[in-house]
Amino acid sequence: MMDRKYIKVGGSLMNSLTQLSSLLKKLVEVFGPGVVLNVGSGRLGDNYKRWIYKENSSEFSRKVTLENWSIVQMINSNIICSLNSDYVLCFSEEEVEHAHLNGKVAVLNPMAFHRELNDLDIFTCDLKAVYLSHKFCCRKLFIFTDVDGLYTEDPKIDSSARKIRSIKASALKYLTSKCLDDKIEIYLKKYQCGCHIIGVSEFLSSKNLRYDSGLEKLGTIVSCD
């Protein structure tokens, strides 16, 4: 089987299509073929959340709300595929395999795995990424976001906050500031999945990066203990 890598693109990166286009191009250059990718909800998700709260739409069932989140992520997935022809939207494991055989990046259609994830009570983007990384037999999960890693404290509030280069999954719950979804440490340990958080600005500005050389100097590496 091809050495697959799983990449989760934070929804916040959808705010700048120019930066996103540069990221998509460099991901292909650095990671090569065999990438499985999914994207968060981003600005569309934030707007949907505000609308729900503003209209007090509690009458929406949990099932409908969760399905709407997957639809929002599907829209973002389609945008990614429209920005770069190396990225192909995939609706099944067979389509992922076909994309990789043709040297393409497989972008997962969230609706294709919506029911499976809901049955497992996995709802947030990061937790979905951990599970799907395991499902597609990827060796590591890479999360690209608008922050350059994990810190001991919130760097926007505390000037003494230090960037964490590496940390065990079990220690994540003790951090007061983190850019990951709650309970991710449970799923990293359950599925024995390592995680590497990388800031997009740092990634784009770094030279001579390769999948097996240079990436370890960026962001924060989370081991599965």
C-alpha positions as CSV (number, residue, x, y, z in Angstrom):
1,M,0.0,0.0,0.0
2,M,1.1,3.5,-0.7
3,D,2.5,5.5,2.2
4,R,-0.5,7.7,2.9
5,K,-0.5,11.0,4.8
6,Y,-3.6,12.5,6.2
7,I,-3.9,16.3,6.2
8,K,-6.6,18.4,7.9
9,V,-6.8,22.0,6.7
10,G,-8.2,24.3,9.3
11,G,-11.4,26.1,8.2
12,S,-9.8,29.5,9.1
13,L,-7.5,29.1,6.2
14,M,-10.5,29.5,3.8
15,N,-10.5,33.2,4.7
16,S,-7.7,33.9,2.2
17,L,-8.0,32.1,-1.1
18,T,-4.6,33.5,-2.2
19,Q,-2.8,32.0,0.8
20,L,-4.9,28.8,0.5
21,S,-3.9,28.4,-3.2
22,S,-0.2,28.7,-2.2
23,L,-0.7,26.2,0.6
24,L,-2.3,23.6,-1.7
25,K,0.5,24.0,-4.2
26,K,3.2,23.5,-1.6
27,L,1.5,20.6,0.0
28,V,1.8,18.7,-3.3
29,E,5.5,19.7,-3.6
30,V,6.3,18.6,-0.1
31,F,4.1,15.6,0.6
32,G,3.8,14.2,-2.9
33,P,1.2,11.6,-3.8
34,G,-0.8,9.5,-1.4
35,V,-2.4,12.4,0.6
36,V,-5.9,12.2,2.1
37,L,-7.2,15.6,3.0
38,N,-10.2,17.1,4.7
39,V,-11.1,20.7,5.6
40,G,-12.9,22.4,8.5
41,S,-16.0,24.5,8.4
42,G,-14.3,28.0,8.7
43,R,-16.2,31.2,8.0
44,L,-19.3,29.4,6.6
45,G,-19.5,27.4,9.8
46,D,-19.1,30.5,12.0
47,N,-21.9,32.2,10.1
48,Y,-24.1,29.2,10.4
49,K,-23.4,29.0,14.2
50,R,-24.2,32.7,14.6
51,W,-27.4,32.3,12.7
52,I,-28.5,29.3,14.8
53,Y,-27.9,31.3,18.0
54,K,-29.5,34.5,16.7
55,E,-32.6,32.8,15.5
56,N,-32.7,30.6,18.6
57,S,-33.2,27.7,16.3
58,S,-33.2,25.0,19.0
59,E,-36.0,23.3,17.1
60,F,-33.4,22.0,14.7
61,S,-32.8,18.4,15.6
62,R,-29.2,17.3,16.4
63,K,-29.3,15.1,13.3
64,V,-30.1,18.1,11.0
65,T,-27.6,20.4,12.6
66,L,-24.8,17.9,12.3
67,E,-25.7,17.2,8.7
68,N,-25.6,20.9,8.0
69,W,-22.0,21.1,9.4
70,S,-21.0,18.3,6.9
71,I,-22.6,20.2,4.1
72,V,-20.6,23.4,5.0
73,Q,-17.4,21.3,5.0
74,M,-18.4,19.8,1.6
75,I,-18.7,23.3,0.2
76,N,-15.2,24.1,1.4
77,S,-13.9,20.8,0.0
78,N,-15.3,21.8,-3.4
79,I,-13.6,25.2,-3.2
80,I,-10.3,23.5,-2.6
81,C,-10.7,21.2,-5.6
82,S,-11.6,24.2,-7.8
83,L,-8.4,26.0,-6.8
84,N,-6.0,23.2,-7.7
85,S,-6.5,20.5,-10.3
86,D,-4.2,18.1,-8.3
87,Y,-7.0,17.8,-5.8
88,V,-10.0,15.5,-6.4
89,L,-13.2,15.2,-4.4
90,C,-13.7,11.6,-3.3
91,F,-17.0,10.0,-2.2
92,S,-15.7,6.5,-1.2
93,E,-12.6,4.5,-0.3
94,E,-12.4,3.2,-3.9
95,E,-12.3,6.8,-5.2
96,V,-9.5,7.6,-2.8
97,E,-7.5,4.7,-4.1
98,H,-8.2,5.7,-7.7
99,A,-7.1,9.3,-7.0
100,H,-3.8,8.1,-5.5
101,L,-3.1,5.8,-8.4
102,N,-3.4,8.8,-10.6
103,G,-1.1,10.9,-8.5
104,K,-3.9,13.1,-7.1
105,V,-4.7,14.4,-3.6
106,A,-7.9,12.8,-2.3
107,V,-10.2,15.4,-0.7
108,L,-12.8,13.6,1.3
109,N,-16.5,14.6,0.8
110,P,-17.7,14.9,4.4
111,M,-21.2,13.7,3.4
112,A,-19.8,10.3,2.3
113,F,-18.7,9.5,5.9
114,H,-21.3,11.6,7.8
115,R,-23.5,8.7,9.0
116,E,-20.5,6.5,10.0
117,L,-19.0,9.3,12.1
118,N,-22.3,10.2,13.7
119,D,-22.9,6.5,14.6
120,L,-19.5,6.7,16.4
121,D,-20.4,9.9,18.2
122,I,-17.5,11.7,16.5
123,F,-18.6,15.3,15.6
124,T,-15.9,17.9,15.7
125,C,-13.5,18.4,12.8
126,D,-10.3,17.4,14.6
127,L,-11.8,14.3,16.0
128,K,-13.1,13.3,12.6
129,A,-9.6,13.8,11.2
130,V,-8.1,11.5,13.8
131,Y,-10.7,8.7,13.0
132,L,-10.4,9.1,9.2
133,S,-6.6,9.1,9.4
134,H,-6.9,5.7,11.1
135,K,-9.5,4.5,8.7
136,F,-7.4,5.2,5.7
137,C,-4.3,3.7,7.3
138,C,-2.3,6.9,7.3
139,R,0.9,7.0,9.4
140,K,0.4,10.5,10.8
141,L,-2.1,13.3,10.9
142,F,-1.0,16.7,9.9
143,I,-3.1,19.7,10.9
144,F,-2.5,23.0,9.1
145,T,-3.9,26.0,10.8
146,D,-3.4,29.8,11.3
147,V,-1.4,29.4,14.5
148,D,2.2,28.0,14.5
149,G,1.7,25.4,17.2
150,L,0.7,24.8,20.8
151,Y,1.8,27.1,23.6
152,T,2.1,26.8,27.4
153,E,-0.4,29.8,27.7
154,D,-2.3,31.9,25.2
155,P,0.4,34.0,23.5
156,K,-2.1,36.8,22.8
157,I,-2.6,37.3,26.5
158,D,0.6,36.1,28.2
159,S,3.9,37.4,26.7
160,S,5.7,34.7,28.7
161,A,4.0,31.9,26.8
162,R,6.4,29.4,25.3
163,K,5.9,27.4,22.1
164,I,5.8,23.6,22.7
165,R,7.9,21.6,20.3
166,S,6.6,18.2,21.3
167,I,4.1,16.9,23.8
168,K,2.3,13.6,24.7
169,A,-1.4,13.3,23.8
170,S,-2.2,12.7,27.5
171,A,-0.8,16.1,28.4
172,L,-3.0,18.1,26.1
173,K,-5.9,18.2,28.6
174,Y,-3.7,20.2,31.0
175,L,-3.0,23.1,28.5
176,T,-4.9,26.3,29.1
177,S,-4.3,27.3,25.4
178,K,-4.7,25.0,22.5
179,C,-5.8,25.1,18.9
180,L,-7.2,21.6,18.9
181,D,-10.7,20.3,19.6
182,D,-11.6,19.1,23.1
183,K,-11.0,15.4,23.8
184,I,-8.7,14.9,20.8
185,E,-6.2,13.3,23.2
186,I,-8.7,10.4,23.8
187,Y,-8.9,9.7,20.1
188,L,-5.2,10.0,19.4
189,K,-4.5,7.4,22.1
190,K,-7.4,5.2,21.0
191,Y,-6.3,5.0,17.4
192,Q,-2.6,5.3,18.1
193,C,-2.3,8.3,15.8
194,G,0.5,10.8,16.0
195,C,-0.4,14.4,15.2
196,H,1.7,17.3,13.8
197,I,0.3,20.9,14.1
198,I,1.9,23.3,11.6
199,G,1.2,27.0,11.0
200,V,0.5,27.8,7.4
201,S,2.6,31.0,7.4
202,E,5.7,29.2,8.9
203,F,5.2,26.3,6.4
204,L,5.0,28.6,3.3
205,S,8.0,30.7,4.4
206,S,10.2,27.6,5.0
207,K,12.6,26.6,2.3
208,N,13.8,23.2,1.1
209,L,11.1,21.3,2.9
210,R,10.5,17.6,2.2
211,Y,8.1,15.1,3.8
212,D,11.1,13.3,5.4
213,S,13.3,16.3,6.1
214,G,12.6,19.7,7.7
215,L,9.0,19.3,8.7
216,E,10.0,18.2,12.2
217,K,11.4,21.7,12.9
218,L,7.9,23.3,12.4
219,G,5.0,23.6,14.8
220,T,4.2,21.1,17.5
221,I,4.5,17.3,17.4
222,V,2.0,15.4,19.5
223,S,2.8,11.8,20.2
224,C,0.2,9.2,20.9
225,D,2.0,8.1,24.1
